[in-house]
Amino acid sequence: MGTVTLYGAPLSLYTGRARCYLIKAGIPYQEQQGHSDHFKQVVLPQAGIRTIPTLELEDGTVIRDGAAIIDHYEAQFGRPYSPDTPRQKIVSLLLDVIGAEGLLRPAMHYRWNFPDDNLNFVMIGFRDLFPPGPKQSEMAEGAANKMRQACQASGVTDDTIPAVEAMYGEFLDALNAHLKTTPYLLGGRPSIGDFGLIAPLFAHLGRDPKPLGVMQRRAPHVYRWVERMNRCEADMAEYELESEDYLAGDEVPDSLIDALKTIAEDFVPETLASAKVINQWIAAQDSLASGTPIERGVGFAAFDLRGATCHALSQPYRYYLLSRAQSTFEAMDSADQDSVHRLLDACDMTPLLDCKLKRPIARADNREVWV
């Protein structure tokens, strides 16, 4: 297998998701910043828009977006990181959504609201996104300012920060207890859910100085999992578990259910509220032609976050990922659906099964588009 090129960055949340998959799947790659002439002239026209991660295969094929990169190799290799039992399959897909979308608030908060700890480190990463020259620092500051605005758009305000920090801390505690007993979320092998969750838990929360310290002190087993996800070997010598496979009997441990319940308190209300906003936006469109690229956000949803009202940008991409879990559930027989229902009831996540947009989302020409 030849070497592919991953256009990404160490500080990028979504690059971490794709990078860890390439590492675990044993796919040789080189990582580059997207400011070469080759990227601008050859890769970007195929990618359609400038986002990271973007992957260039040996034959010149370009794949934009971490989920699409993983989908490409899962289909090619026989889905080695996709559990094939119903409960584990659904949990893996939901954790993928939670990692990509559901932990953005703590990820953004802990990066941007602790400048004394983080700013110098983060700005080095932003400068590296741009070619050396007299305007490098200016362009880096402009990009950083956009991300600061995105932090506010995610719903992080003075009113919500106490809830954001409390819920993230409780999630770390629960996940730490779970990973004390198993090297990966569902046993001796990473799943799609592991790759989703590593996105925020590496680039922001497991790498920036402030949240890295929080993780190392409060959740050392989570930190070891972050290390493990970035290594090509299984790296699980401290566990009695010998099999590099998922837990037998479609088991989803209570400790993982506890972690999911913590996330559900935030993730489920936001998902329901945002779907309502997006559906109202869809209904108000005079013409929304099939194939139109989806918007990054179409309005702000309000929902309760432990007594504080949170206003967060409603982003359609969340529902593209969520629809993968929903369609998987709908394809199951009734016995498997009943088993999954019992699991989601225990996780307080059952409402996610029916939370859909009025217009589905698909991919075409490296873009997520309205169907």
N, C-alpha and C positions, 0 to 999 in steps of 0.2 A: 504493500500500500504506500502510495506516494504521500508527499507532504502537502497539506492544504494550508491556506492562509486565512487566519482569523483576524479581521479588523475589529479591534476593540481597545479596551484600556483597563488597567488594574483597578481604577476607581469606579468603573462602570458596573452598576448593579446587574444589568442584564447580560453583560459579557461574562460574568462569573458563572452564570447558569450554563451557557454554551461551552465555556472553557472546561468546566469540570466534567461535562459529558465527554468531550474529546479525550481528556486525560483518562477517565475510567474505561472508555471504550477502546483505548490503545490506538487512537488515530493520530498519527504524526502531524503536527501543526507548527506553524510559526505565527507569532502574533505581531501585528504591525498597527501603527496609528494610521488613520485614514487621511493623510495629507500628501501622499506621493502623487506624482503625475499619473502613474498607472491606475491608482484608485480613482482619481478624478475622471480620467479619460475612458477607462475600460469597465471598472467595477460599478461606479456610481450610476451610469446610465442603465445598467441592468437592475441595480437595487431599487431604483425609482426615487428613493429619498435617502438622505444621509442620516442613518441611525446605526448604532452599534448594539449588538454584534452583527456583523455581516461576514459571511464565509465565501471564499472563492475556492472552488474545487480545482483539481488538476486540469480538468478539461475546459476550464474557463467558466463553468456554470457558477452563478452567484445566488446565494440564499441569504435573504435578509430576515432577521428576527430569530431570537433564541429558540422559541418553540418550533419554528419551521426547520431550523438546523437539526434539532433533536429528532423531529418527525422524519426527516430525510434518512438519518442513520438507523432509527428504529425500524423503519420499513425495509431498509437494505439488509439489516443483520438479523431479522426475525424477532424484533422487539425484546431484546435481552433485558431491558430495564423497565418493562411494563408487566406488572403482576397479572396473572391470568385467572385469579380467583376473585369472586365478586366484591367482597368487602375490601380486600387490599387494593383492588383495581380502582374502586371509587375513592378511597382515601388517598391513594397516590395522586389521582387527577385533581382532587380538591386541594391537596397540599401544593400542587403546582400553581393553582390560581392564587392561593393564599400567599405563596412566596412571591409571585410576580406582582400581585396587586394588594394583598391584605396587610402587608407589613410596611407599606410605604410611609405611613405616618411616623412610626418610631425611627425608620431608616433616615428620613429627611430631618426629623427633629434632632437626632443625635449627631448628624453631620453638620448642620448649619447653625444650631443654637448654642454651640460651645466653641466660639472662635478662639478663645485663649488656648484651648487644647488642640483644636483641629486645623485652624485656618492655614497655617504655613504648610502643613502636610498635604492638605487637600489641594491647595493652589499649585503645588509642584505638579500634581497629577493633571490639573486643568491646563497648565502651560504645556505639558507634554502632548496635549491633544492638537497643538498647532505647530506649524513649522517654525524653526528658529528664525529670528529676525526682529527688526525694531518694533513690530506690532504684536509680537507674541503675547506679551503681558497684557496688553489692551484687549486682545481677543479673548484671552483666558478669563479676564475679569468680566467681560460681557457674558461669556458662557456661564460663569459662576453666578452672576446676578439672575440669569434666567432660572437657574436651579433654586436659588433662594426664593424666588417668586413661586416656583413649583412647591416648595416646602409649605408656604402659606396656602396654596391652592389645595394641598392635601388635607387641610383642616387643622394644622398645628397653629394654635393661638395661645395667648396667655391663659385663656379660660380652659382650654382642653389639655394643656401640657401636663397637669397633674394626673389626669386619667390616662394619657398616652404613656407616661412613664410607669404608672402603677400596673397597667395591663401588660406592658412589655416585660416588666420585671416578673410578673406572675407567669407569663408565658415562658420566660427563660427558666424559671424554677421548675415548671412542669416538664419542659423539654429536657432539662438537665437530669431530672429523675428518670425519664424514659431512656435517655442515651447512656445512663449508668449501667443499664442491663442489656443493651443491644447496640452494635456499632453503627447501624443505619436505621432509618425510621421503621422499616418493616423486616429487619433481620440482618443477615450477613451480606446483603447485596444492596447497593443504592437503587432507588426507584425513581420514576419520573418526579415523584413528590420531593425526593431529596434534592434533585437538580433545581426544582422550583424554589425550594426553601433556601438553598445556598445563595441564591441571588442577593437577597438583602442581608443575610447573615454572614456573608463574606465581605463584599466590597464596602459596605457602609458599616455594619454593626460589628463585624469581626476584623476590621482593618483600620478604620479611623481611630485615632488615639483615645478619645473619650469613651466611645462605646466598646472598644476593644478591652479597655481596663474593666469596664462593667462586666463584660462577658467572662473575662478570665477570673475575676474575683467571685462573681455570683454563680457562674455556670461553667465550671471547668470541663465538664463532659461535653457540653455544646461546643466549647472551643476545640476540644480534641476532634469532634466530628468535623468541624470546619477544616482542620488540618488534614483529616482523613480524606475528605472529599477532594482535596487538591493533590492527592498522591495516587500514582497509578496502581499501586498494590492495594490489597484489601485493608492492610494496616489495622488489624484488630487483635493483636497478640494478647492484649489485656483481658479479653473476654474468653469465657469457657466455650462459647459457640465456635464450632469448627466448620460448619457448613457455610459456604458462600452462596447462600440461597435465601429466599424469603421464609418467614416463619411458617411452620407446617399448619395445616388445618385452617387456612384462611384467617389466621389469628391476627387481630388488631388489639394489642395490649391495652389494658385499662390506663396505663401511664400515658399512652399516646392519645387516648380518648380525653384524658384530663387536659392535655395541651390543646387539643382541638376545641374543647369547651371554653377555654380561656380566650382563644381567638374569636370564637363564634360571637361573643358578647359585643365585639366591635364589627367583625366582618359581615355578619348576617344583616344587622340593621342598615349598614351602609349599602350593601348590595341591593336590598329591597328598595331603599329610598332612591338610589341612583337609577335603578331600572324604571321607576315611575317617572323621573325627570326625563330620561332618554326617550321613553315611550311617548311622553307628551310632546317632546321635540319632534319625533318622527311623525306624529299625527298632524303637527302644524306645518309640515313641509308640503308645499304645493306639488313639487315633483322631486322625487329622490330616486333617480334612475339606478337600475341594477348595474353594478360595477363601479359605482361611485366610491372612492376611498372613504373609509370611516374617519371621523373627526377625532382629534385627541380628547376633546371634552366638549360637552354641549350645554353646560349649565351646572349650577351648584345644587347639591342635595343636602337637606338638613335632617339630622337624626340625633338621637340622644346618646351621649357618651358619658355614662356614669354621672348623670345629673347636669352635664354641660351640653349645650347645643353645638354640634359640630357641623360646619359647612365645608363640604369637600367637592371637588370637581368630579362630575359624573363622566366616566370614561368608558366608551363602548367596548374597548379591547377586553375588559374584564369579562364581558359576556360571551365573547368569542372563545375564551379559554373555558369558561364555565359550561358552555354548550357541549364541550367534549365529554365532560362528566355526565351531563344530562342525557346525551344520546347513547352513551355507554349503558347507563341505567335502563333506558327505555328498550334497549335491545336484549335485556336479560329476561329469563323466564320468571314466572310469578314467585317461585320459591326463592330464587336469588334476590329478587326485588324485596321480598319480605325480610330477608336477612339484612340487606342493606338499609332498609327502613329502620329496623331495630337499632342498627349501629348509628345512623344519623340522628335518631331520636336521642340516643345517649350523648351524642356530641352537640345537641342543640342546633343542628344544621339541616334538618329536614326541609325547611322552607326553600332552600337553595334549589331543590329539584324542580320546582315549578316557577322559578324566577327567570322569566325570559323576556327578550325584546320582541316588539311587534315585527321587526324585520331581522332575519338572521344575518349573520356575517360569515363570509367565506374568504379565501385568499385567491388572488389573481395577479399575475405579474409582480410578485413579491410585495403585494400590498394587501391589507385587510380591507375588504370592500363589502358594501351592502348588497344583499341578494335581492 
